[in-house]
Amino acid sequence: MSERPLNDDSENPDRFEEIVEAETDRDPDLAVIEAGSRTLRAQAGPSQGDGVPARPADPEVDRALREVEAELAGRWGETKLDPSLVRIQGLLDILGHPERAYPSIHITGTNGKTSTARMIEALLAAFDLRTGRYTSPHVQSVTERISLDGAPIDAERFIETYRDIEPYVRMVDEREEYRLSFFEVVTGMAFAAFADAPVDVAVVEVGMGGTWDATNVVDGTVAVVTPIALDHTDRLGSTPGEIALEKAGIIKQDATVVLAQQPVDAAQALLKRAVEVDATVAREGMEFGVVSREVAVGGQLLTLRGLGGEYPEIFLPLHGAHQAHNAAVALAAVEAFFGIGAQHARTLDLDVVRRAFASVTSPGRLEVVRRSPTVVLDAAHNPAGARAAAESIGEAFGFSRLIGVVGASDGKDVRGMLEAFEPVFAEVVVTRNSSDRAMDVDALAALAVEVFGEERVQVEPRLDDALEAAVTLAEEEGEYAGAGVLVTGSVITVGEARLLLGRS
């Protein structure tokens, strides 16, 4: 039995690899990160309740979780994608199709999926529904991927869920040509955990694409497509329209599809799919949208137009215009789930909606993790995400001088990301994270010099050293000068920076 269906030289052009930020490629003990973390943690503030779990305090539970993590990591990794649903369907057949035990809201897109999923989850929970949320990649702990009632399942439950389905995973492994992948097994775990809870509704984010993603075994009553941009172009297509063809696969018969603002060719592909399956369409800028937004302390104040009417004075504790648009999409998705639309014009309870949005967190998305100087984390890993972060950090923080710390992954449009940040970074410190797929720091430095000029680029191969160097550069401005640091380029880089800065 083969370990994985793809060779590195991939003779079959119809198969393609998945490039995502994945735990499975990390150094298991993050030795480099842990070695340099003590000083930085001491300088940082205390961890906040942001839904990112720490390692288990009980040594035995921690040991058991590490065993599960190692077994998952030994499987065909997330960095590959085989366009087939046979294995995940086989697992769910044996498990009795837990994914059919509850309705689902299914989310795809290029950027904003996780933030939108968190907003949808908060809204549903505010209306007294028990929620399950499945998202990827994770920031620090694999347990983040599976949430119940707005919080990641604890380590004990993660271990128990894995051990419960493990015999059935082995059955599928033995009868199929290829073993189940890391992502397929965790997807099966999520669906089983949701059915066992049980949840009233699942919020399910695709890993990559749509049609062939392992999550596309759910029949989402609501399908959500966040903005589509160029990413994974060698796997999904070279234009937004081509990428949209793959992502449109989550739109199912008679569902409601909620579309964020899209490039013209992407919108055309998505609307064509909606017509083919007789789905109801709600489009940002047409049926719903952002009426107004004002920058506020700790976030922004919004007026949103939903499918049933306006929702004024919504405080969202996240920064950036892109998060306001994510909020509009999330609101429309929840309205659609509750049957609100043009033919049933009514609004959700305004006070409940306000409470829900005010409770939203999104770790690693323009997240402040330190003051004096201010250090902000943003998991932008493609040019579109970088442009949104660059625009938003200027609006939200108004730094007099901004130092960038960038650690990227191979296979990404790193030049495009650097060019997006060039206007806002006074200087940039290039580094690498602990992932085997991290871009070589010298190659990254060479690109940065081309974009920024040699005098604005500093190279620090270790992330802890890079953070210290950036903080030192910011402190040169003086305590009250308003300099800041932005750490970006990869979800893994951001997750490891959170660990170094004491956000457990």
C-alpha positions, 0 to 999 in steps of 0.5 A: 500500500502506498503512503501517498498518491503523488510523487514529487515529479508528479507525472499525472498533470491532473493531480495537483499539490496543496500548499497550505500552512501546515503543522505537519511540516514543523520541527516537532519540538520547535527547539529553535523557537523554544530556545529563544522565547524566554526573554521575549515572553518576559517582555510581552504581556499576559496571554488573553482569552483568544481561543488559541489553546496552550499545551496541556498542563497534565504531562500524561495528556500532553504525551498522549496528544504528542503521540496523536500529533506524531501519528497524524504527521506521519500520514500524507501531509497537507502539502499535497492534494489528490483530487478525489473524495473516495477516501473521505467518503469511505471513512464517513460511510463506515462512521455512519455519515456523521456529517449528515447529522446537522446542517452545515454552512460551507465556506471557501474563498482565497482570503478571509475564510477563518475570520468569516467562519468565526463571525458566523459562529459567534452569530449562531451561538448568540442565537442559542444554537450549539455550534461546531466550527472546522477551520484550517490551518491552525495558528499554534495547536492542531486542536484549534481546528475543531471547535465546539461552542466557540472554543477549541476542543480540549486535548483530552477530547481531541485524543479521544475522538482520534482514538475512536475513529482510528480503527475505521481509519485503518480499515479505509487505509487497508482497502484503498490504494492510498492511505487517508491523508492528515487533512482527511483524518482530521476532517473525519474527526471534526464531523464525528465530534460534531455529531457526538456533541451534538451540534445544531449547525456546523461551520465548515471551512475548506482546506483548499479549493472546493470541488476536491476538498475533503470537506466537500462531502457536506451538503451546505444549506448555505455556501459562502465564497469570500474574496477570490484572488491569485493564490496556488496558481500552479494548482488551481488556475492562473486567473481568478475565474479559473480558481473560482471554477474549483471553488464553485464546487461547494455550491450545492443543489437548491442551496443559498450562496453568499458571495463576497465582492469578486473579480468579474471573471470569478463572479461569472464562474460562481454565478454560472454554477449557481444557475446550474444547481438552482441555488439562490444567490446573495451578492455583496454590493447588491443584496447586502453590504457595508453601508458605513464604517468608522475607525474606533478604539480597538476596532471599527463601528459599522452599519451593515445592510443585511438581506432583511434590512439595516443593522446600525452601530455594530462594533467589530473588535477587528481592524481593516476594511476587509474585516468589515466586508467579512462581517457583512458576508457573515451576517448575510450567511446567518440570515440566509441560514435562518431563512431571511431574504428578499421574500421573507424581509425581516431582520435578526434581533439587533441587540443580539447581533451587536453582542455577537460581533462585539465578541469576535476574535481572530488570532493572527489577523492584525492582532496586537500581542505587545505594547511599547513598542506595539507588535502586531501579527498578521497571517497574510501569505499572498499579495491580496492579503498583504495589500489588505494588511498594509492598508489596514495597519496604517488606518488602524494604528498610524505608526510613525515608523513600521518595521516588518518581520517577514518569514514566508513559505516556498511556492508563494508569490513572495515578491508580490507580498513584499511589494505590497508591504514596501510602501509601509515598511521603513525597514524589513527583517527577513527570517524563517520559521521552523517549517521544512517548507519555509523559504530559504532566508538568503533567497528571501533576503535577495528578493527583499533587497530587490524590492526595498534596497539593501539599506532597508533589509536586515537578515536574521535566520532565527525568528526569535532573533528577528523579533528582537532585532525588529523591536530594537529598530522600533525602540530607536525611535524613542518610547513615545515616537509611535514606531511599531512592528508587523510580523507577517508572511505565513500562518506558521511564522505568526503562530511561532511569533505568538508563542515567542511573545507569550500568547499560549 
